[in-house]
Amino acid sequence: MSGEPAGGREMRWGLVAGGVAVVVAGGGAVAFGLDGGGAKVGNGARLGTAVVSRGDLVDTEKVDGKLTYDGARDVWTGASGVVTWAPERGATVRRGGTLLRVAGRPVTLMYGGSPMYRTLREGDSGADVRQLETNLVALGYGDLTVDGEFTGVTEAAVKEWQDDRGLEETGVVDSGQVVFQEGAARVREVKAPEGRQVVKGQPVLEVAGTRRVVHVDLDADKQDLAREGAKVAVELPGGKVVRGTISEVSSVAESSGTGQDKKSTVGVDIALGNGGTGRLDEAPVTVELESERRVGVLSVPVEALLALREGGFAVEVVDGGRRLVPVKVGAFGGGRVEVGGVREGMKVGVPVG
């Protein structure tokens, strides 16, 4: 086989990154020859083969994010006095557990979507009573019916619970005894440490949920990269990669910095499974977002592209011989490039070793 490409055209092996051709051979034309089943180019690189395949081509962009927990919020209590115990940062408090102690009395976490906004006693009724009854039953207190009616049976269950918690057995529940949260709470910050005097209505803790999320402050001009429901890849500290799903994209941009450093960002939350993400909070991660997807296109490895001296690109087709075939280059993604001018299943040369 002749060492001169068909048609007398000179070309060089090139790499393409971000759409820019970079010549990697040292200025000589390609010399074709067989050596142990592989061809060699003028700079000594061996050639293997790759198949022109049809499929989706995905281009991605990497952005910085933080690994954290969902639903950060402050905890308020109606208790007043000196804090005699507070949890450690990172601790998880579940239903029936102690959020903190004020003047030696526990403030208990119960689950529910409505805050404890009034004192509950026999004769009261409503959704907040139902919420209290649901928790008492879940914690194993009393043989009561969850019906939103604070009856004598409810009062008896409350007294039993108060006795176990070391509280005065009044049968009456107020915001100094109970805080309702939507679920288990992971402590992010203790705002009222042991020894601090607190007053009714003062935030005492900052907590979050127990579900792992990644938060990204995405540049506003890149917000098209983030679509709710889209799958993403997240690289954790240490290099492990896990899959995630964009769960929320803020509709409001926030500004930070001043002057030339001023920028606008859009908040993006990514839901992760709990397995294998560790317990680090606010840890830096890298998120790979999908910037473009070409569906059902023909593509070859980027390394298969040959940069022609007169401009444009070609691939070396090796089916039944070796010949150069000019190609039209399209999108890039995942180490492959969209090409036109070839057929699915063709074999093309790629440098190896």
N, C-alpha and C positions, 0 to 999 in steps of 0.2 A: 504494500500500500504506500502511496506517495506521502511524503511528509508535508506537502502543501495542501491546505484546505481547498475544497471544491470551489471553482470559480476564481482561484487565485487570491481570495480575500485574506488579509492578515487579521488575526484576532489574538487576544490574550485571555488567560484565565482571570476571572474577576470575581470579587465578592460584592454583594449588594446589601447595604445596611441602611434602612430608612429611605430607600429609593436612590441612593448615591452609589455609583459604581466605583470600586477601588481596585486598580490593577495590582495584582500580586506577583505576576511573572516578571522576569527581569528584562523585558524589552524584546525577547526573541519570539519569532513565530512559533506556533505549536508544531511539534514534530510527532507524527503518529507512528506507532510501531507496536508490536506485540511482545510482551515479556511476562511469561508465566501466566498468561490469560488476561493480563491487564495492559492498558496503554500507558505511555508515559508522555507528559508534556515536556517542553524544552527545559523547564527548571527542575526536572527530576521527580515531580509529584506523580505518584501512581494514580491510575483511574479505576474506579469501580463503576457500578451502574445503579441507577434508580429508575423507578417506574413513574410515568406520567399518570397521576391518579385524579379521580374526581371526588370532590367532597367540599365541606365547608372550610373556608379559610378565615381564621380569626386573628385580628390584630389587637394587641393589648397595650395598655400603658400602666406603669407602676406608680403608685402614690403612697405617701406615708399615712399611717394610721396609728391608733392606740387601742390596745387590748384592754377591755374593762368589763363592767357588768351593767346590765340594763336598769333603767328607771331610777336614776339618782334623785333623791329628795330629802328634805329635812324632816325630822321627827319632832313633834311638839307634844308637850304633856301639860296636864293641869296640875301637876304636883308642884309644891313649893317647899323649899328647905335646902339643906346641905346635901350634896350628892355624897353618898357613903359607899357607892360602888358603881363602876362604869365598865363596859366591855372593852376589850382590846380591839384596835383597828384590824380589820380582816375577819373578825369573828362573825359567825352566822347565827342569828336568833330565829327560832321557829315558833309556831303557834304554842302558846302557853309558857314560852320562855321569858326570861327577864331582860328587859331593855336597859334598865339601870335601877338603882335604889336611891330613893330620896328620903332622908331622915330614917333610914333603916327599912323603909317600906318598898316592896318591889313594884315597879311599873311593868305590867304584863303585856306582851304582844298577843293580839288576837287578829284573825283574818277578817277582812271585810272592806268594801269599797267606800263606805261612808265614815266620816270621823265621829268620835264620841263627842257630841255637841251639847249633851244635857245629862243630868243625873237620872239614872233609870231605877225605878222602884215598882213595887206591886201596884197594879192599876194602870200602868202605862201600856201603850201599844204602838206599833209602827215597825218600819223596816229596821230601825236600829235595835229594837228589842229582838226581832227575828235574827239579826246578825249575832247578838249576844247569845241567844239560845243555841244557834248553830254551833258556836264555839264551845259552849258548855257540853253539848252532846258529843262533839268531836273529842273533847278532853276526858270524857267518861263520867261526867257529873250529872246525877239526877235521872229520873225516868220521866222526862218531860217531852211534850209535843212541841215541835218547832212551828209555832203559829203566829208569832208576833204579838202575843198577849202575855204580859208579865203577871203571872198568877202566883198563888201561894206555892205551887210546885216549882216555879221558876225561882222564887225567893229561896226555897230550901236548897236548890242546886247551887245558887250563888253563895249561900252561907257555907256549904260544904267546900266549895272552891276557895273561899276566903280563909277558911280554917287551914287548908293545906298550904296556902300562900303566906301564912303568918299575919294575916290582916284581921282587923276587928270584924266579927261576924255580924254585920248590920243587915245583910240582905239587900243592900243598896250599892249600886256601882256608879262610879263617876270617872272623869277624865284623869284623875290623879292615880287611878288604879289600872286603867286599861287604855292602850293605844291600838286603834284599828289600822292595819296596813293590808294591802292587797295580797301579800304573801310573805314568805320568808324574807328576812332583811339581812343583808351583809353590811357590816359597819365600815364606812369609808372614813369617817372623821368623828372623833369624840369632841363635841363642842362644850360639854359640861363635864370636865374630869372630876375625879374624886376630890372632895374638899370645896368644890365650887358651890356658891349659893345660887340657887335657881328660883325663879318666880314663875307663877302660872303663865302659860302662853309663850315661854321662852324656848327656842329650838335647842335641843340637847344633843342630838346626833344627826349626822348625815349618813344615810344608808342608801343601798341600791338593792336590786333584785339579785337572784343567784344565777340568772341566765347569762352566758357569756356573749358579749358583743364586741365588735370593733367599731370605733368611731373615727370617721375621716372628715377633716375640714377641707373640703374639696374647693379648689379655685373656682370661682363662679363662672369663669369662661370655659370651664371643662365640665359643667354640670350635665351635659348631654351624655357623658360617660356613665352616669349613674341612673339606672332605671329600676324601680321597685320590682322585686321578684327575680332580678338577674342573678346568675351564679357568678361567683368570684373566687379567686384563689388568694389565700392569706398566708404569708410566710411569717412564722412565729420566731421569737428569739431562739437561737440555736439552729435555725434553718429548716425546721419541720414545716411542711406546707399542708394546710387543711382547706377544705371547701367551706364556703359561706354563701349566704343569700342576702341580697340587699333588702332590708325590711322597711326602711324609712328614708326618704329624701326630703329634707326641709324645703318648704316653698318660699322661705324668706332668707335672703343673703345677709350675712353679718360682716361688718367692716372692722378692721383692726389696723393698728399702726397709723402713722402720719406721713405726710409728704410723699416722697418717692417710695417709702416703705409701706404705704397704705395699700391694703388689698381686701377684696371681698371674697368670702367663702360661703359655701353651702354645706350644712351638716348632713352627713350620710351615715346611717347605722347599718351594720351588717350582722346578721344573726349567725351564731356558730353553735355547733353541738358542744356539750360539756366535756366530751371525752378528749383527753390528750392535749388540752390547752393550758394545763397548769393552773396556778393560783395567783400569778402576777397580776397586779392592777396597774393601769396606766403604762404598761410596757409598750415600747415602740414595735410596730410591725410594718410589713410592706404588703400592700394590697394590689393585686393585678386586676384591672378593670378592662372590660371588653370595649375597644374603641370602634371597631368595625368588623362586620361579619359578611363575607361573600358566600352565598349559598350555592352549592353544587357547581363549583368551578374547577377547571383543570389546573393542576399545580405541579411544580417540581421543587426539589430542594434548592435553596438560594445558591448553593455552591455549584449547581449545574449550569448557571448562567455564564456565557462567554461574552465579554465586552468586545465588540468589533471595533477595529481601528477607525473605520469610516463612520462610526456611530451606531447606536442600537445594540441589540443583543441577539444571541443565537444559543441553541443547545446542540450538542453533538449526539445525534441519534445513532444508536449502535445495533439496531435490529437488522440483521442480514447484511451487515457492512457498516461503514462509518461515513456519515455525512453531516454537514452543518445545516441546520434548519433555523432560519431567522424566526424569532418569536416576538410577539407584542407583550410587554410586561404590564401586569396590573397591580393588584393589591399584594401586600406582604403580611405574613403572620405565622407565628409558630415555626420559624425557620424555613418556611416555604414561600413561594412566589407564584401568583397567578400568571399563566401564560396562555397565549393564543397562537395558533399556527401549527399545533401538534395534535395528535390523537391520543385518547385514553388508552393506556396499556403499552405505549411505546417505551422503550428503554433508552435512557440518556446517560451520558458519562458524567461522573462526579469525581473530584479528586479525593483520594484517601491516603492516610499516612503522611 
